[in-house]
Amino acid sequence: PYTGADGNQYLLNLIDTPGHVDFSYEVSRALASCEGALIIVDATQGVEAQTLANLYIAMEHDLSIIPVINKIDLPSAEIDWVKNQIEEDLGLDKDEALQVSAKAGTGVDQIFEAIVKGIPAPESEGNGQFKALIFDSHYDSFRGTIIHFRIFEGNIKKGDKIMFMSNKASYKVEEVGLFQISRI
């Protein structure tokens, strides 16, 4: 949950994708479940090949894109050089690039405000039939396979039967959860 500068409460679902180009399939699956993407560029290294590859994937999915320059607090940061790369190499407006330091916390609030202002909320198709996209999974030795998915339409609860369209396999839902950051 995030309370915006406008006083409204927003529920943000954020997915951290792998930055390495070898994970393009995983990145594509994750971005297919999103409305927008933060394209993060290191202020000391500039635009790298995987940044460009991930931008193209985001553009293929017609996502709203927010450029972010990270590590601005480092002595070797070259912010103007990176801004020019963002405009020339990525084709994004350099003046819209947010400048942040995740380590120092500088500019993090700007990111959240840019998300609530620049990335549209999810829209429903309105037919009510359950429709979701699996974007990740992992195995838990006590629970079995846990799938991570984005619901596009309908809802799901414990006991429901679902079918995976890729192989027409049906499963009973044993447990439903919601990813949420816990504050200590």
Backbone as a printed PyTorch tensor [residue, N CA C, xyz], in Angstrom:
tensor([[[  0.8340,  -1.2030,   0.0000],
         [  0.0000,   0.0000,   0.0000],
         [  0.8730,   1.2600,   0.0000]],

        [[  0.4190,   2.2620,  -0.7280],
         [  1.1520,   3.5190,  -0.8130],
         [  0.1500,   4.6630,  -0.7470]],

        [[  0.4070,   5.6340,   0.1040],
         [ -0.4180,   6.8340,   0.1750],
         [  0.2700,   7.9110,  -0.6450]],

        [[ -0.3950,   8.3370,  -1.7110],
         [  0.1680,   9.3240,  -2.6190],
         [  0.1270,  10.7220,  -2.0490]],

        [[  0.8030,  11.6220,  -2.7150],
         [  0.8210,  13.0260,  -2.3060],
         [ -0.5840,  13.6220,  -2.3650]],

        [[ -1.4590,  13.0110,  -3.1690],
         [ -2.8440,  13.4830,  -3.2800],
         [ -3.7280,  12.9670,  -2.1490]],

        [[ -3.1460,  12.1650,  -1.2370],
         [ -3.8910,  11.6280,  -0.1030],
         [ -4.6100,  10.3210,  -0.3940]],

        [[ -4.6320,   9.8860,  -1.6400],
         [ -5.2910,   8.6290,  -1.9970],
         [ -4.3950,   7.4330,  -1.6760]],

        [[ -5.0410,   6.3260,  -1.3510],
         [ -4.3270,   5.0780,  -1.0680],
         [ -4.2510,   4.2570,  -2.3570]],

        [[ -3.0600,   3.7690,  -2.6850],
         [ -2.8350,   2.9630,  -3.8860],
         [ -2.2610,   1.6160,  -3.4780]],

        [[ -2.6600,   0.5750,  -4.1830],
         [ -2.0660,  -0.7380,  -3.9890],
         [ -1.1430,  -0.9800,  -5.1690]],

        [[  0.1530,  -0.9490,  -4.9130],
         [  1.1500,  -1.1320,  -5.9670],
         [  1.6760,  -2.5620,  -5.9150]],

        [[  1.6980,  -3.2010,  -7.0560],
         [  2.2810,  -4.5290,  -7.1830],
         [  3.5140,  -4.3860,  -8.0490]],

        [[  4.6790,  -4.5600,  -7.4540],
         [  5.9430,  -4.3480,  -8.1470],
         [  6.6530,  -5.6850,  -8.3520]],

        [[  7.2150,  -5.8800,  -9.5370],
         [  7.9710,  -7.0890,  -9.8510],
         [  9.3800,  -6.6590, -10.2250]],

        [[ 10.3600,  -7.2450,  -9.5630],
         [ 11.7620,  -6.9840,  -9.8960],
         [ 12.2020,  -8.0440, -10.8890]],

        [[ 12.5420,  -7.6240, -12.0900],
         [ 12.9520,  -8.5790, -13.1160],
         [ 14.4680,  -8.6950, -13.1530]],

        [[ 14.9610,  -9.8350, -13.6230],
         [ 16.4180,  -9.9720, -13.7690],
         [ 16.9260,  -8.9640, -14.7980]],

        [[ 18.0720,  -8.3880, -14.5390],
         [ 18.6280,  -7.4180, -15.4600],
         [ 19.4600,  -8.0320, -16.5700]],

        [[ 19.8950,  -9.2690, -16.3780],
         [ 20.7970,  -9.8880, -17.3500],
         [ 20.0480, -10.3470, -18.5890]],

        [[ 20.6400, -10.1560, -19.7440],
         [ 20.0160, -10.4610, -21.0270],
         [ 19.7000, -11.9510, -21.1780]],

        [[ 20.3620, -12.8340, -20.4430],
         [ 20.0880, -14.2680, -20.5180],
         [ 18.7040, -14.6240, -19.9700]],

        [[ 18.0720, -13.7060, -19.2700],
         [ 16.7700, -13.9640, -18.6720],
         [ 15.6410, -13.2590, -19.4260]],

        [[ 15.7840, -13.0870, -20.7310],
         [ 14.7870, -12.3290, -21.4920],
         [ 13.4120, -12.9830, -21.4610]],

        [[ 13.3360, -14.3220, -21.4210],
         [ 12.0320, -14.9840, -21.3400],
         [ 11.3460, -14.6440, -20.0260]],

        [[ 12.0810, -14.7170, -18.9190],
         [ 11.5160, -14.4030, -17.6080],
         [ 11.0740, -12.9420, -17.5380]],

        [[ 11.8830, -12.0570, -18.1050],
         [ 11.5330, -10.6360, -18.1320],
         [ 10.2590, -10.4330, -18.9480]],

        [[ 10.1700, -11.0780, -20.0960],
         [  8.9940, -10.9430, -20.9470],
         [  7.7340, -11.4100, -20.2360]],

        [[  7.7990, -12.5350, -19.5210],
         [  6.6360, -13.0450, -18.7760],
         [  6.2260, -12.0630, -17.6850]],

        [[  7.1980, -11.5380, -16.9680],
         [  6.8840, -10.6010, -15.8990],
         [  6.2710,  -9.3210, -16.4680]],

        [[  6.8410,  -8.7930, -17.5500],
         [  6.3320,  -7.5520, -18.1250],
         [  4.9530,  -7.7340, -18.7510]],

        [[  4.6250,  -8.9450, -19.1920],
         [  3.2950,  -9.2130, -19.7490],
         [  2.2130,  -9.0790, -18.6790]],

        [[  2.6160,  -9.1160, -17.4220],
         [  1.6380,  -9.0000, -16.3350],
         [  1.5960,  -7.5860, -15.7420]],

        [[  2.2140,  -6.6280, -16.4250],
         [  2.3300,  -5.2680, -15.8910],
         [  1.6710,  -4.2230, -16.7860]],

        [[  1.4640,  -3.0520, -16.2280],
         [  0.9920,  -1.8950, -16.9880],
         [  2.1230,  -0.9260, -17.3040]],

        [[  3.2190,  -1.0410, -16.5770],
         [  4.3150,  -0.1040, -16.7830],
         [  5.6390,  -0.6940, -16.3450]],

        [[  6.7050,   0.0240, -16.6720],
         [  8.0450,  -0.4440, -16.3270],
         [  8.9400,   0.7300, -15.9590]],

        [[  9.7680,   0.5050, -14.9670],
         [ 10.8350,   1.4410, -14.6390],
         [ 12.0780,   0.9370, -15.3590]],

        [[ 12.6510,   1.7600, -16.2010],
         [ 13.8990,   1.4070, -16.8670],
         [ 15.0070,   2.0740, -16.0570]],

        [[ 15.7630,   1.2600, -15.3330],
         [ 16.7580,   1.7870, -14.4030],
         [ 18.1420,   1.7560, -15.0460]],

        [[ 18.7830,   2.9250, -15.0560],
         [ 20.1050,   3.0760, -15.6500],
         [ 21.0760,   3.4950, -14.5480]],

        [[ 22.1730,   2.7970, -14.4560],
         [ 23.2150,   3.0780, -13.4690],
         [ 23.9370,   4.3660, -13.8670]],

        [[ 24.0220,   5.3180, -12.9480],
         [ 24.6410,   6.6170, -13.2310],
         [ 26.1400,   6.5140, -13.4900]],

        [[ 26.7450,   5.3950, -13.1340],
         [ 28.1870,   5.2300, -13.3560],
         [ 28.4990,   4.4130, -14.6060]],

        [[ 27.5330,   3.6190, -15.0760],
         [ 27.7900,   2.7370, -16.2140],
         [ 27.0010,   3.1080, -17.4630]],

        [[ 25.9380,   3.8570, -17.3020],
         [ 25.1300,   4.2600, -18.4480],
         [ 24.2640,   3.1340, -18.9750]],

        [[ 23.7390,   3.3430, -20.1640],
         [ 22.8460,   2.3730, -20.7970],
         [ 23.6550,   1.1500, -21.2080]],

        [[ 23.2110,  -0.0180, -20.7700],
         [ 23.8790,  -1.2660, -21.1140],
         [ 22.9800,  -2.0740, -22.0480]],

        [[ 23.5220,  -3.1070, -22.6540],
         [ 22.7880,  -3.9160, -23.6300],
         [ 21.5030,  -4.4810, -23.0520]],

        [[ 21.5450,  -4.9780, -21.8140],
         [ 20.3410,  -5.5590, -21.2350],
         [ 19.2810,  -4.4950, -20.9580]],

        [[ 19.6900,  -3.2590, -20.7030],
         [ 18.7370,  -2.1710, -20.5110],
         [ 17.9490,  -1.9630, -21.8010]],

        [[ 18.6560,  -1.9230, -22.8960],
         [ 18.0320,  -1.7480, -24.2030],
         [ 17.1160,  -2.9290, -24.5250]],

        [[ 17.5830,  -4.1500, -24.2600],
         [ 16.7780,  -5.3480, -24.5170],
         [ 15.4920,  -5.3290, -23.6950]],

        [[ 15.5970,  -4.9670, -22.4190],
         [ 14.4100,  -4.9190, -21.5610],
         [ 13.4620,  -3.7930, -21.9700]],

        [[ 13.9990,  -2.6850, -22.4390],
         [ 13.1560,  -1.5980, -22.9400],
         [ 12.3430,  -2.0700, -24.1360]],

        [[ 12.9910,  -2.7820, -25.0590],
         [ 12.2770,  -3.2900, -26.2350],
         [ 11.1500,  -4.2390, -25.8310]],

        [[ 11.3980,  -5.0840, -24.8410],
         [ 10.3500,  -5.9920, -24.3660],
         [  9.1910,  -5.1820, -23.7830]],

        [[  9.5000,  -4.1700, -22.9900],
         [  8.4540,  -3.3200, -22.4050],
         [  7.6510,  -2.6170, -23.5020]],

        [[  8.3380,  -2.1630, -24.5370],
         [  7.6570,  -1.4880, -25.6380],
         [  6.7710,  -2.4640, -26.4200]],

        [[  7.2310,  -3.7120, -26.5920],
         [  6.4240,  -4.7320, -27.2660],
         [  5.1170,  -4.9820, -26.5310]],

        [[  5.1490,  -4.8380, -25.2110],
         [  3.9500,  -5.0320, -24.3940],
         [  3.1550,  -3.7300, -24.2190]],

        [[  3.5810,  -2.6740, -24.9200],
         [  2.9010,  -1.3820, -24.8970],
         [  2.7540,  -0.8190, -23.4770]],

        [[  3.8270,  -0.9080, -22.7140],
         [  3.8030,  -0.4450, -21.3310],
         [  4.1700,   1.0260, -21.2210]],

        [[  3.6610,   1.6700, -20.1890],
         [  4.1120,   3.0070, -19.8400],
         [  5.5120,   2.8570, -19.2620]],

        [[  6.4280,   3.7150, -19.6870],
         [  7.8310,   3.5700, -19.3020],
         [  8.3170,   4.8130, -18.5600]],

        [[  8.9640,   4.5780, -17.4220],
         [  9.5250,   5.6610, -16.6160],
         [ 11.0380,   5.4310, -16.5150]],

        [[ 11.8520,   6.3400, -17.0740],
         [ 13.3030,   6.1950, -16.9460],
         [ 13.7840,   6.6520, -15.5700]],

        [[ 14.7040,   5.8770, -15.0020],
         [ 15.2420,   6.1780, -13.6730],
         [ 16.7630,   6.0770, -13.7340]],

        [[ 17.4300,   7.0890, -13.2220],
         [ 18.8880,   7.0620, -13.0950],
         [ 19.1950,   6.7760, -11.6360]],

        [[ 19.8580,   5.6480, -11.3780],
         [ 20.1670,   5.2330, -10.0110],
         [ 21.6570,   5.4680,  -9.7150]],

        [[ 21.9840,   5.4540,  -8.4570],
         [ 23.3590,   5.6050,  -7.9450],
         [ 23.9120,   7.0100,  -8.1920]],

        [[ 23.0430,   8.0040,  -8.0840],
         [ 23.4810,   9.3840,  -8.3110],
         [ 24.3980,   9.8860,  -7.2020]],

        [[ 24.4450,   9.1690,  -6.0800],
         [ 25.2610,   9.5840,  -4.9400],
         [ 26.7260,   9.1880,  -5.0810]],

        [[ 27.0560,   8.3460,  -6.0470],
         [ 28.4410,   7.8930,  -6.1810],
         [ 29.3200,   8.9830,  -6.7980]],

        [[ 30.5720,   9.0740,  -6.3620],
         [ 31.4790,  10.0910,  -6.9110],
         [ 31.6970,   9.9440,  -8.4190]],

        [[ 31.5940,   8.7230,  -8.9250],
         [ 31.8140,   8.4870, -10.3540],
         [ 30.5460,   8.6310, -11.2010]],

        [[ 29.4590,   9.0900, -10.6010],
         [ 28.2000,   9.2710, -11.3340],
         [ 28.3560,  10.3650, -12.3930]],

        [[ 27.8730,  10.0670, -13.5950],
         [ 27.9070,  11.0230, -14.7060],
         [ 26.4790,  11.2440, -15.1950]],

        [[ 25.7500,  12.0230, -14.4410],
         [ 24.3130,  12.1760, -14.6570],
         [ 23.9900,  12.7860, -16.0150]],

        [[ 24.6770,  13.8380, -16.4210],
         [ 24.3820,  14.4650, -17.7160],
         [ 24.6620,  13.5140, -18.8820]],

        [[ 25.7540,  12.7670, -18.7910],
         [ 26.1020,  11.7900, -19.8230],
         [ 25.0180,  10.7200, -19.9260]],

        [[ 24.5320,  10.2350, -18.7660],
         [ 23.4930,   9.2060, -18.7470],
         [ 22.1710,   9.7690, -19.2710]],

        [[ 21.8440,  11.0030, -18.9160],
         [ 20.6180,  11.6220, -19.4340],
         [ 20.6470,  11.6840, -20.9620]],

        [[ 21.7910,  12.0550, -21.5100],
         [ 21.9170,  12.0910, -22.9740],
         [ 21.7730,  10.7000, -23.5810]],

        [[ 22.3100,   9.6900, -22.9300],
         [ 22.1520,   8.3150, -23.4090],
         [ 20.6780,   7.8890, -23.3790]],

        [[ 19.9950,   8.2710, -22.3340],
         [ 18.5740,   7.9210, -22.2120],
         [ 17.7940,   8.4940, -23.3920]],

        [[ 18.1360,   9.7090, -23.7790],
         [ 17.4380,  10.3240, -24.8980],
         [ 17.9100,   9.7710, -26.2460]],

        [[ 19.2270,   9.6780, -26.4360],
         [ 19.7670,   9.2730, -27.7340],
         [ 19.6700,   7.7610, -27.9730]],

        [[ 19.9960,   6.9530, -26.9780],
         [ 20.0260,   5.4990, -27.1620],
         [ 18.6730,   4.8360, -26.9040]],

        [[ 17.9110,   5.3720, -25.9450],
         [ 16.6400,   4.7510, -25.5980],
         [ 15.4340,   5.4570, -26.2180]],

        [[ 15.6350,   6.6870, -26.6730],
         [ 14.5290,   7.4210, -27.2760],
         [ 13.5150,   7.9280, -26.2660]],

        [[ 13.9360,   8.0460, -25.0130],
         [ 13.0600,   8.5480, -23.9510],
         [ 13.4430,   9.9810, -23.6200]],

        [[ 12.5120,  10.7250, -23.0570],
         [ 12.7520,  12.1240, -22.7070],
         [ 13.6980,  12.1980, -21.5070]],

        [[ 14.8720,  12.7640, -21.7180],
         [ 15.8770,  12.8310, -20.6450],
         [ 15.4070,  13.6930, -19.4820]],

        [[ 14.5300,  14.6590, -19.7490],
         [ 14.0470,  15.5320, -18.6840],
         [ 13.0440,  14.8310, -17.7650]],

        [[ 12.5100,  13.6950, -18.2120],
         [ 11.5810,  12.9190, -17.3860],
         [ 12.2930,  11.8510, -16.5680]],

        [[ 13.6040,  11.7070, -16.7600],
         [ 14.3650,  10.6920, -16.0210],
         [ 14.4620,  11.0960, -14.5550]],

        [[ 14.0240,  10.2130, -13.6870],
         [ 14.1120,  10.4580, -12.2510],
         [ 15.5360,  10.1780, -11.7880]],

        [[ 16.0130,  10.9700, -10.8570],
         [ 17.3620,  10.7870, -10.3280],
         [ 17.2500,  10.3030,  -8.8900]],

        [[ 17.7850,   9.0900,  -8.6520],
         [ 17.6330,   8.4910,  -7.3300],
         [ 18.9260,   7.8580,  -6.8440]],

        [[ 18.9490,   7.6640,  -5.5510],
         [ 19.9720,   6.8360,  -4.9180],
         [ 19.2050,   5.8740,  -4.0250]],

        [[ 19.1140,   4.6290,  -4.4510],
         [ 18.4160,   3.6350,  -3.6410],
         [ 19.1180,   3.4620,  -2.2970]],

        [[ 20.4390,   3.5460,  -2.3030],
         [ 21.2240,   3.3770,  -1.0820],
         [ 20.9170,   4.4830,  -0.0630]],

        [[ 20.8800,   5.7240,  -0.5330],
         [ 20.6420,   6.8550,   0.3680],
         [ 19.1550,   7.1650,   0.5370]],

        [[ 18.3210,   6.5850,  -0.3220],
         [ 16.8780,   6.8550,  -0.2590],
         [ 16.4680,   8.1220,  -0.9840]],

        [[ 17.4100,   8.7780,  -1.6320],
         [ 17.1360,  10.0210,  -2.3540],
         [ 16.2660,   9.7490,  -3.5790]],

        [[ 15.1720,  10.4670,  -3.6960],
         [ 14.3290,  10.3710,  -4.8870],
         [ 13.3720,   9.1920,  -4.9340]],

        [[ 13.3790,   8.3410,  -3.9170],
         [ 12.5080,   7.1590,  -3.9290],
         [ 11.0420,   7.5760,  -3.9490]],

        [[ 10.6850,   8.6010,  -3.1870],
         [  9.2970,   9.0780,  -3.2060],
         [  8.8830,   9.5400,  -4.5970]],

        [[  9.8230,  10.1170,  -5.3460],
         [  9.5270,  10.5350,  -6.7210],
         [  9.1400,   9.3480,  -7.5900]],

        [[  9.7690,   8.2140,  -7.3490],
         [  9.4500,   7.0150,  -8.1260],
         [  8.0040,   6.6090,  -7.8820]],

        [[  7.6100,   6.5380,  -6.6290],
         [  6.2420,   6.1300,  -6.3210],
         [  5.2250,   7.1200,  -6.8820]],

        [[  5.5160,   8.4070,  -6.7930],
         [  4.6070,   9.4070,  -7.3580],
         [  4.5300,   9.2810,  -8.8800]],

        [[  5.6710,   9.0110,  -9.5200],
         [  5.6730,   8.8260, -10.9760],
         [  4.8630,   7.5950, -11.3630]],

        [[  4.9140,   6.5550, -10.5540],
         [  4.1360,   5.3420, -10.8300],
         [  2.6460,   5.6430, -10.7630]],

        [[  2.1880,   6.2940,  -9.6850],
         [  0.7470,   6.5290,  -9.5500],
         [  0.2290,   7.5560, -10.5630]],

        [[  1.0930,   8.4490, -11.0220],
         [  0.6660,   9.4510, -12.0090],
         [  0.8620,   8.9830, -13.4510]],

        [[  1.8880,   8.1610, -13.7080],
         [  2.2450,   7.8480, -15.0810],
         [  1.9210,   6.4470, -15.5620]],

        [[  1.5340,   5.5670, -14.6590],
         [  1.2110,   4.1990, -15.0730],
         [ -0.2610,   3.9540, -14.7770]],

        [[ -1.0190,   3.5650, -15.8010],
         [ -2.4610,   3.3830, -15.5940],
         [ -2.7710,   2.1980, -14.6880]],

        [[ -3.9070,   2.2780, -14.0140],
         [ -4.3770,   1.1640, -13.1920],
         [ -4.8190,   0.0200, -14.1100]],

        [[ -4.7880,  -1.2090, -13.6110],
         [ -5.2520,  -2.3380, -14.4280],
         [ -6.7220,  -2.1720, -14.8080]],

        [[ -7.0540,  -2.6690, -15.9900],
         [ -8.4430,  -2.6200, -16.4540],
         [ -8.9810,  -4.0260, -16.6290]],

        [[-10.2510,  -4.1810, -16.3580],
         [-10.9200,  -5.4690, -16.4980],
         [-11.5970,  -5.5510, -17.8630]],

        [[-11.6890,  -6.7830, -18.3960],
         [-12.4120,  -6.9830, -19.6480],
         [-13.9130,  -6.9800, -19.3980]],

        [[-14.2930,  -7.2000, -18.1340],
         [-15.6940,  -7.0900, -17.7580],
         [-16.5430,  -8.3340, -17.9510]],

        [[-15.9780,  -9.4680, -18.3600],
         [-16.8110, -10.6510, -18.5560],
         [-16.8650, -11.5560, -17.3210]],

        [[-16.0420, -11.2890, -16.3160],
         [-16.1020, -12.0190, -15.0610],
         [-15.4740, -13.3980, -15.0520]],

        [[-15.1210, -13.9480, -16.2150],
         [-14.4930, -15.2650, -16.2480],
         [-13.0460, -15.1520, -15.7790]],

        [[-12.6360, -16.1180, -14.9610],
         [-11.2810, -16.0820, -14.4160],
         [-10.2530, -16.1530, -15.5350]],

        [[ -9.3220, -15.2080, -15.5060],
         [ -8.2410, -15.1610, -16.4910],
         [ -7.0080, -14.6280, -15.7780]],

        [[ -5.9030, -15.3700, -15.8700],
         [ -4.6700, -14.9770, -15.1810],
         [ -3.4720, -15.3750, -16.0200]],

        [[ -2.3260, -14.8030, -15.6780],
         [ -1.0770, -15.1110, -16.3580],
         [ -0.0370, -15.5040, -15.3130]],

        [[  0.5270, -16.6840, -15.4610],
         [  1.6130, -17.1130, -14.5760],
         [  2.8840, -16.4060, -15.0330]],

        [[  3.5410, -15.7130, -14.1170],
         [  4.7880, -15.0460, -14.4870],
         [  5.9950, -15.5960, -13.7460]],

        [[  5.7660, -16.4410, -12.7450],
         [  6.8790, -17.0400, -12.0220],
         [  6.3370, -18.1730, -11.1590]],

        [[  7.2240, -19.0060, -10.6500],
         [  6.8360, -20.0730,  -9.7280],
         [  8.0760, -20.5140,  -8.9600]],

        [[  7.8230, -21.1860,  -7.8770],
         [  8.9200, -21.7980,  -7.1340],
         [  8.3880, -23.0110,  -6.3750]],

        [[  9.2920, -23.8590,  -5.9490],
         [  8.8950, -25.0650,  -5.2330],
         [  9.2130, -24.9060,  -3.7560]],

        [[  8.2360, -25.2240,  -2.9210],
         [  8.3940, -25.2080,  -1.4770],
         [  8.2650, -26.6520,  -1.0030]],

        [[  9.2310, -27.1500,  -0.2390],
         [  9.2170, -28.5630,   0.1630],
         [  8.0170, -28.9160,   1.0500]],

        [[  7.3820, -27.9450,   1.6850],
         [  6.2090, -28.2130,   2.5170],
         [  4.8960, -27.9950,   1.7640]],

        [[  4.8630, -27.0430,   0.8480],
         [  3.6160, -26.6910,   0.1570],
         [  3.5280, -27.2300,  -1.2630]],

        [[  4.6450, -27.5540,  -1.8600],
         [  4.6520, -27.9780,  -3.2590],
         [  4.9450, -26.7920,  -4.1600]],

        [[  4.4420, -26.8520,  -5.3790],
         [  4.6910, -25.7830,  -6.3420],
         [  3.8120, -24.5840,  -6.0210]],

        [[  4.4460, -23.4440,  -5.9350],
         [  3.7270, -22.1930,  -5.6870],
         [  3.8650, -21.3500,  -6.9440]],

        [[  2.7190, -20.9940,  -7.5250],
         [  2.7590, -20.1870,  -8.7400],
         [  2.4610, -18.7320,  -8.4050]],

        [[  3.1120, -17.8560,  -9.1270],
         [  2.9150, -16.4200,  -8.9820],
         [  2.1950, -15.9760, -10.2460]],

        [[  1.0260, -15.3930, -10.0870],
         [  0.3060, -14.9700, -11.2750],
         [ -0.3860, -13.6460, -11.0750]],

        [[ -0.7130, -13.0370, -12.1660],
         [ -1.4380, -11.7690, -12.1970],
         [ -2.8500, -12.0890, -12.6690]],

        [[ -3.8420, -11.6860, -11.9040],
         [ -5.2420, -11.8980, -12.2840],
         [ -5.6830, -10.7370, -13.1640]],

        [[ -6.1730, -11.0680, -14.3520],
         [ -6.7000, -10.0600, -15.2700],
         [ -8.2130,  -9.9260, -15.1390]],

        [[ -8.8700, -11.0100, -14.7650],
         [-10.3290, -11.0180, -14.7130],
         [-10.7960, -12.0530, -13.7000]],

        [[-11.8690, -11.7510, -12.9970],
         [-12.4500, -12.6900, -12.0570],
         [-11.7070, -12.7480, -10.7450]],

        [[-11.9450, -13.8350, -10.0010],
         [-11.2640, -14.0270,  -8.7250],
         [-11.0380, -15.5080,  -8.4960]],

        [[-10.3010, -15.8210,  -7.4610],
         [ -9.9400, -17.2010,  -7.1630],
         [ -9.9220, -17.3690,  -5.6580]],

        [[-10.3170, -18.5700,  -5.2200],
         [-10.3030, -18.8590,  -3.7880],
         [ -9.9380, -20.3240,  -3.5580]],

        [[ -9.6040, -20.6510,  -2.3290],
         [ -9.2560, -22.0110,  -1.9600],
         [-10.4190, -22.9380,  -2.3270]],

        [[-10.0660, -24.0600,  -2.9490],
         [-11.0800, -25.0300,  -3.3500],
         [-11.4970, -24.9250,  -4.8050]],

        [[-11.2370, -23.7790,  -5.4370],
         [-11.5770, -23.6270,  -6.8560],
         [-10.7620, -24.6000,  -7.6960]],

        [[-11.3150, -24.9620,  -8.8390],
         [-10.5600, -25.7520,  -9.8100],
         [-10.1580, -24.8160, -10.9380]],

        [[ -8.8880, -24.9110, -11.3110],
         [ -8.3740, -24.0710, -12.3960],
         [ -7.7780, -24.9550, -13.4760]],

        [[ -7.7360, -24.4390, -14.6930],
         [ -7.1250, -25.1730, -15.7980],
         [ -6.0540, -24.3120, -16.4260]],

        [[ -4.8910, -24.9170, -16.6480],
         [ -3.8150, -24.2380, -17.3580],
         [ -4.0640, -24.4340, -18.8450]],

        [[ -4.1820, -23.3410, -19.5580],
         [ -4.5310, -23.4120, -20.9730],
         [ -3.4110, -24.0000, -21.8260]],

        [[ -2.1750, -23.8890, -21.3780],
         [ -1.0540, -24.3860, -22.1760],
         [ -1.0800, -25.9040, -22.3480]],

        [[ -1.5400, -26.6210, -21.3060],
         [ -1.5440, -28.0950, -21.3830],
         [ -2.8810, -28.7110, -20.9920]],

        [[ -3.8760, -27.8640, -20.7620],
         [ -5.2380, -28.2960, -20.3850],
         [ -5.2780, -29.0970, -19.0850]],

        [[ -4.2500, -28.9790, -18.2490],
         [ -4.2110, -29.6720, -16.9570],
         [ -5.0520, -28.9080, -15.9430]],

        [[ -5.8130, -29.6350, -15.1360],
         [ -6.6590, -29.0280, -14.1040],
         [ -6.0780, -29.2920, -12.7250]],

        [[ -6.2420, -28.3130, -11.8450],
         [ -5.7230, -28.4140, -10.4910],
         [ -6.7200, -27.8150,  -9.5160]],

        [[ -6.6860, -28.2990,  -8.2890],
         [ -7.4860, -27.7240,  -7.2180],
         [ -6.6190, -26.6970,  -6.4850]],

        [[ -7.1690, -25.5270,  -6.2460],
         [ -6.4440, -24.4710,  -5.5270],
         [ -6.4100, -24.8290,  -4.0550]],

        [[ -5.2200, -25.0110,  -3.5200],
         [ -5.0490, -25.4010,  -2.1160],
         [ -4.9180, -24.1940,  -1.1870]],

        [[ -4.3600, -23.1210,  -1.7090],
         [ -4.1060, -21.9460,  -0.8720],
         [ -3.9890, -20.7280,  -1.7770]],

        [[ -4.4590, -19.5820,  -1.3120],
         [ -4.3470, -18.3310,  -2.0600],
         [ -3.7030, -17.3060,  -1.1420]],

        [[ -2.7600, -16.5660,  -1.6830],
         [ -2.0830, -15.5560,  -0.8870],
         [ -1.8470, -14.2990,  -1.6890]],

        [[ -1.3840, -13.2980,  -1.0250],
         [ -1.0940, -12.0110,  -1.6310],
         [  0.2960, -11.5940,  -1.1890]],

        [[  1.1300, -11.2240,  -2.1660],
         [  2.4490, -10.7150,  -1.8050],
         [  2.2670,  -9.3700,  -1.1140]],

        [[  2.8990,  -9.2220,   0.0190],
         [  2.8260,  -7.9410,   0.7060],
         [  4.0720,  -7.7550,   1.5520]],

        [[  4.6040,  -6.5590,   1.4990],
         [  5.7750,  -6.2410,   2.3040],
         [  5.3300,  -6.1220,   3.7560]],

        [[  6.0450,  -6.7910,   4.6350],
         [  5.7150,  -6.6660,   6.0560],
         [  6.6470,  -5.6300,   6.6840]],

        [[  6.0600,  -4.8040,   7.4850],
         [  6.8520,  -3.7650,   8.1580],
         [  7.1070,  -4.2020,   9.5850]],

        [[  8.3600,  -4.1500,   9.9620],
         [  8.7380,  -4.6270,  11.3040],
         [  8.6330,  -3.4940,  12.2990]]])
